[in-house]
Amino acid sequence: MSGVPSMLGKQILPMSLTPEMKVDELVHAFGGPRAYNAGRLYEACRLYERMLDEDATVALTLAGAMTPAGMGGPIIQLMEHGFVDFIVSTGANLYHDLHFALGLPVYQGDFRADDVELRKKGIVRIYDIFIPDETLLETDKFLKEIFLSSKLDKPISTAELHRLIGEAVLDRARYPERSLVAQAVKYDVPVYTSSPGDSSIGMNLSATKMSGGKVTVDPDLDVMETTAIVYGSKKNGAIEIGGGSPKNFYLQTQPQLSQILGFSGGGQDFLIQITTDTPQWGGISGATFQEAISWGKVNPHEPSNNVVVYADATIAAPILFTYIISRRKKKPLKRLYPERPSLVEKLQRDYKRKR
């Protein structure tokens, strides 16, 4: 066709599906070219490949109630393959992750249930997920035993807190292979939470103080450890499931370097977010990566390195994860957990030298 404006992209044609189609073939059908969030999911899958090809240090940020829905399993596979190097999660996701390792039941329920009746029967509800009170109480008991028996005598980061829990799961739980907290120990993946007191893990940790517990978390250590990881990496990227505090906690490592510590800032290099929120409400879950450029959180020179997929994470994330596992061979693990002290020391040394 003559006179086609240069702004036009590839021509869209009807999608062709086959009974034998694999996930990566379906994703490529999305990008053949496709519109809306099928196209964005295709872009996210290809961007994840680039993150790995360029040896970026990859963070996974995890909000929402993902582990109760069984999403811990794919995350374990990503860690095993070397496709996730550290994690920032809500504490709730890490708490509910423990139920599976302890063999405590979590059930499929009905979102139309009568919540008053559920309360009478001792069942809590996360949309259409039902968890008996016994599951919560047994998990609480497990956590309290860990905290009360610990001999730690100085404040620790949440990476160390979750390491403590994960080691206990590996040693004592019935199904440690089901827990991302436990498998993170196996693969030396640091696991942070941006709001240590905002979950049943934090609640149990606080409660043990009344019985002589000594485990104390220092959130300042989390800020410096995550910043040091980003500072010490050649390139940085993240897969952000949902948004909320974990999303911003990862992104803020760049203004921590530039605005607070005075290093020349570049912003994160690669970012993928899967969310159902939108930006006009002013919440961090919907805040775009373009907006984050103004804060120095995102590299402004590579706009194609940022993709937001507006979709249900329980649908889009398994497709993204299956795609990358099927397309890329396992990578050598970065094993960042034991590297944390030396990374912080380097950041501190360079900061003092610069001053």
N, C-alpha and C positions, 0 to 999 in steps of 0.2 A: 504494500500500500504506500503510495507516494505521499509526501507531506506529513508523515507521522511525527508528532512532537517528540523531541529528544527526551522529555521527562518520562515518557512511557516505558515501562519495563517489558518483561516477557509476556507473551500472549497467554491468557488462561484458557485451558481446554478442559473438557470433562475428565474427571478422575477415573482411572481404571483400576479396579480391585480384582484380585484372584484368590481362589480358595487356599492356595499354598503360600500366600504372602507372609513373610516374616516381618517382625517389628521394624527393622531398619528399612525394609522395602516400603512399608506403609508410611514411615516418616518421609522417605524420599518422594513418595506420592504426594504427601502434604506440600512438599516444596517444588512441585513440578510444573509451573509455579502455582501456589495456592494463596488464598486470602485469609483474613481474620487470624484466629489463633492457631489454626493448623499451620499457617505460614510461619507464625512466631515460634511454634514448637519445633518446626524444622530448623529454623535459624538457631534456636537454643541448642539443639543436638549438634549441629555443625560447630557452634562456638565452643561447646564442651570439648570436642575433638581438638580444636585449636589450643585450648588451655593446656591440654595434656601434651600436645606436640611441642609447645613452646616451654614446657617444663615449669609452668606456673605452680606456685604453692596454692593448693585449692582448699578453701574453707567451705564447710557446709553449715548454713545457719538454719535452725529448725524452730519454727513457731507453730501455734495451733496444736491440736491433739492428734499428732501423727502416730506416735508409737502405740497408743491403744488400738488404732486401726490396722496394726500389723506392719507399719512402714519401717520398723527397725530392721527387718530382714534385709531389704535392699540396701540399706545404709551399711550394714555389716559387709555385704558383698563389695560395695565401693571401697571400703577401707582395705579389704583383703586384696583387691586389685591395684591398690596404690592410687586410686582416683579421688580420694579425700584425705587430706593431710591433717586437718584439725577441725573441730566442731564447736560451734556456739549454739546452745540450745536453751529453751526454757527449762526450768527445773522440773516442771510437770511432765514433760516428755521423758526425762531421765528417770523420774520416779515410776511412771507407769511401765517403762521398759523392764523394770525389775520383776513385775508380776510374772512375766513369761519365763524368766530364768528360774524363779522359785516354784514354778508349776502351779501357780495360783490362777484361777479361772477368770477370764474376761469373755463376755458373751455378746453375740449379736442380739440386739433388742429391736424395739419399734419406737420410732420417734413420736408416735401418736399415743404413747402410754400415758397413764394417769400418774403424774409425779407425786401426788399425795399418797397414792397406793404404793408406789415404789419406795417412798420414804418409810412407810409403815413396815414394809417387808425387808428393809435394810439393803436397798439396792440404789446405787448412784448411777446417773445417766449422763453420758456425753453424746448428745444427739441420739443416734440409734445404737450406741454401745452401752451395755449394762455391766456394772462391776459390783459384785457383792461386797458388803461391808467387811466380811471376813478376809477378802483379798487385800483390802486396804490395811486392816489391822495387823495381819501377818507380815506385810511389807514394812509397816511401821516398826514392828518388833525386831525385824531383821536389821533395820537401819540403826535403831537404838543400841542394839548389841554391838554393832561395829563401832559406833562413836564412843560408847562407854568403855570398850576394851582398848581403844587406841591410846598409845603412850606419847602421841605428838605433844610437844611442849612449846611450839612457836606457831604463829599464824601461818596459814597456808593459802595458796590460790585455789580456785575451784577445780582447776586441773588436777591438783593433788588430792582434793576431796573426792573427786570422782574416781581417781586412781585407787584410793583407799577402798571405796565401795566396790569397784570392779575387781580388785584382787580378792575381796571377800566372796564375791559371786563366783569367781573362778574356783575358789577353794571349797566353798560350802554349798553352792546352789545345785539344784538337780539338773537344770538345763542351761548351763552357762553359754552354750553356743547360740542361744536365742536372745542374748542381751547385747545391745550395742555398747553399753557401758563396760561390760566385761571384755568384749572383743576389742575395744579400743585399747585396753591394757595389752592384749596380745600383739597388736600391731603398732603400739607406741603412738597412738593418735591422741593428742591432748583434747580433753572435752571441757569446755567452759560453760558457765551459765552467767548471763549478764545481770540477773536479779537473784542472788543467792537465797534470800529469805522468802521469795515468792513461789513456794512450792512445798509439798509435804516433806521433801528432803530437808529444806531449810527449817521447817516447823519441828521436825524430829531432832535436828541438830540443836536448835534452840532449847527444846524441852530437856535434852540430856544435861544442859548446864545446871538444871535444878537438882540433878542427881550426882553432881561431881564431874560431869564430862568436861574435857579440856580442849576438844577440837574447836578451833576458831578460824574463820575464813576472813581473809583480808582482800576485799575487792580491788584495792589499788594494785595488788600483784597481778590480777587478771589484766588490768589495763596495760601494764608494762609488758607482760609476757606476750600478749597478742600483738602489741605494737612492735615488739622486738622481732617476732616471727615475720611480720610484714616487712620490717626494715631489712631483715637479713635475707630476704628472698629476691631472686632475680626478677621475677614477675609474680603478680598476685591475682587471684580470681576467686569467685565464690558462686556457689549454687545456693540461692536463698529460697527456702520453702516457707511461704507466708512472708510475714514481715516482722512487725513489732520490735521489741527490744533486741533480740538477737541480730536482726538485720542491721540496725544502727550501730550496735556494739562493734560489729566487724567493720563497718564503713568508717567509724570514727577513728580508726587507727591512723588514717592518713592526716586528718587535721591535728591529731595528737602529735604527729611528727612535724608538721609544718607550722601550725598555729601555736601550739603549746611549747614544743621543744626547739622550734626555730630552724629545722632542716628544710632544705628546698623540697617542696612537695610535688608529687606527680599525680596522685590519685590511683585508685585501684585499676588494674588493667583489663580484667574480664569480669563481667557480672551477668548472671542469669537469675531472674526472679520468677517464681510461679505464685500468683496471688489472685484473689477474687476482689481485692479492694481497688479503689480508684482514687486519683490524686485530689479531687476537689473537696474532700472532707478534711484535709489537713492532717491526716494521720500518717505515721511512718510506714505503715503497710502499703499505702497507696502512693507515697512520695516517689516520684520518678527518678531514674538515674540521671536524667538531664538536670533536674533540680539539684541533685547532689553535686553536680559539677561546680555550682556556685559556692559550695562549702569546701571545695578542695578534696572531696571524697572520691571522685571519679575522674579518671584521665580524660581530659576534654578533646584530645587529639584523635581518639579512636571511637567515634560514636557507634560504629558497627560492632564494637566489642561488648555492647550492652543490649540485652534482650529481656523484655518482660512478657511473660505468657500469662494472659488473663484466663485462668482455668482452675478447676478443682485440682488441688495438688495430689489427691489420692488417685486421680486419673492420669494427669500429665507427668508427674514425677516418675511413676513406674515405667512409662514409655521412654522418658529421657534416660533413665538408668539402664533399662534393658538395651536401648540403642547403643549406649557407650560401652557396655560390657561386651556386646556382640561385635563391635567394630574395632576395639582396641585391645591389644595384648596387655597382660599385667605389667605394671611398672615397678621398678625397685621402690620399696617403701622409704619415705623420707624419715620416718621414726623421729618426729620432732619432740616427743615428750622428754627424752634425756638431754636434748639439745637446748632446752629452755634456759638453764642457768648461763650457759656460754653466750646465747643470743642476747639475753638481758645485759650481761657484762659488756658485750661489744657495743650495744646501744648506749649504755652509761658512759663507757670510755670515750666514744665519739662525741657524746653530748658535752662532757667535761672539756674535751680538747677544743671543741668549737667555741665554747664560752671563753 
